[in-house]
């Protein structure tokens, strides 16, 4: 997953790779795995079976998929976006996703 939170003090978003293996959260190991993105700016991310890649400007973060994470296509990409963290989101929040090579059946 791609985790994000609003940083009220800096007035920007913090974006990081995030995994959940059997309800155990695998959070960023270091601040170097967190990308700060100003409000109104876009970032690029790719999630596939090799890992998660986040890119903003000249900064790229890659986190390899954990070896013990089952690749279950029924749940891998079906987690809907939600806001987390300890801060409230801005009053207005928009998210635009461009999905490439997406195939889904319901």
C-alpha positions in Angstrom: 0.0 0.0 0.0 0.9 3.6 -0.2 0.6 5.3 3.2 0.1 9.0 3.5 -0.7 11.6 6.2 -1.1 15.3 6.4 1.7 17.1 8.3 -0.1 20.0 9.9 3.2 21.7 11.1 4.8 21.7 7.6 1.5 22.0 5.7 2.4 19.1 3.3 1.8 15.4 2.9 4.2 12.6 4.0 4.0 9.6 1.6 5.6 6.2 2.3 5.5 2.5 1.3 3.5 0.4 3.7 2.8 -3.3 4.0 0.4 -5.4 6.2 1.4 -9.0 6.7 -1.1 -11.0 8.8 -2.2 -7.7 10.5 1.4 -6.8 11.3 2.2 -3.4 10.0 5.5 -3.0 8.1 6.1 0.8 8.3 8.9 2.8 6.8 12.2 1.9 8.5 13.7 5.4 8.3 12.8 8.9 7.4 14.5 8.2 4.0 11.5 6.1 3.1 9.2 9.0 3.6 8.6 11.6 0.8 7.3 15.0 1.6 4.8 16.3 -1.1 3.5 19.9 -1.0 -0.2 20.4 -1.2 -1.4 20.7 -4.9 1.6 18.7 -6.2 1.5 15.3 -7.9 3.6 12.2 -7.2 4.0 9.0 -9.1 3.8 5.6 -7.5 3.9 2.0 -8.8 2.7 -1.0 -6.9 3.4 -4.4 -8.3 4.5 -7.8 -7.1 8.2 -6.7 -6.8 7.5 -3.8 -4.5 6.4 -0.2 -4.1 8.1 2.7 -5.9 7.3 6.3 -5.0 8.6 9.2 -6.9 8.3 13.0 -6.4 10.6 15.2 -8.4 14.1 13.8 -8.2 13.3 11.7 -5.0 12.5 8.0 -5.4 11.8 5.4 -2.7 11.6 1.7 -3.4 10.5 -0.9 -0.8 10.8 -4.5 -1.7 7.8 -6.7 -1.1 8.2 -8.8 2.0 9.1 -12.4 1.3 6.2 -13.7 3.5 3.5 -11.5 2.0 1.1 -13.7 0.0 0.3 -12.4 -3.4 -3.5 -12.7 -3.2 -4.9 -10.8 -6.1 -8.3 -10.6 -4.4 -7.0 -8.3 -1.7 -3.7 -6.9 -3.0 -5.0 -3.8 -4.7 -8.6 -3.5 -3.3 -7.8 -1.5 -0.2 -9.7 1.8 -0.6 -8.0 5.1 0.3 -8.6 6.4 3.8 -7.0 9.1 5.9 -4.8 8.0 8.8 -2.3 9.4 11.2 -2.9 11.6 14.2 -3.7 14.8 12.3 -7.0 15.8 10.7 -7.0 16.2 6.9 -7.4 19.6 5.2 -11.0 20.6 4.7 -10.9 19.8 1.0 -9.0 16.8 -0.2 -8.9 15.4 -3.8 -7.2 12.3 -5.1 -6.8 11.5 -8.7 -5.6 8.1 -9.8 -4.4 7.1 -13.2 -4.5 3.3 -13.5 -2.3 1.6 -16.1 -2.9 -2.0 -17.2 -5.7 -2.4 -14.7 -7.9 -5.4 -15.0 -10.6 -6.1 -12.5 -13.7 -8.3 -12.3 -16.4 -8.1 -9.7 
